[in-house]
Amino acid sequence: MELGDMSRQFSTCYVDDLLFGLDVLKVREVVKYQSITPAPLSEKHVLGLINLRGQIITAIDLGVCLGLEESKLSQEERMNMVVYSEGEPISLVVDQVGDVVEVDDELYEDPPETLSPKLREYVNGIFKLDDTLLLVLDVDKLLGSGEDK
């Protein structure tokens, strides 16, 4: 099959006015604000723990992980995207959840040089959409390298 003959689906979210796409198969659910219990002595990107229907899940601030500015929204205004990495659920706290989008492979490009080094580390590539860029996030790399943060 030639490049361009396929399309991919992404669950999208916004952090600091940037549109990120996560492989739709990695996202288990999207939930509104959940009360977060702080985790003392945790790293800056770890907001704490949430109780999601009896399951304790680590809540991570996606923006902080990506080296972006701290969100201007209150915790109550933000959303949780529950993803699975290495079989464990993790809540990525984002500013806003977007739609599931399907994009053609022919629109795919490598990450631009203008992205910050931290973003380039976790963004596999981009898709040029009509009115914005969709930054494809490598969830496994992002969550699998927590010790390095």
Buried (B, 14 or more C-beta within 10 A) or exposed (E): EEEEEEEBEBBBBBBBEBBBBBBBEBBBEBBEBBEBEEEEEEEEBBBBBBEBEEEEBBBBBBBBBBBBEEBEEEBEEBBBBBBBBEEEBBBBBBBBBBEEBEBEBEBBEEBEEEBEEEBBBBBBBBBEBEEBBBBBBBBBEBBEEBEEB
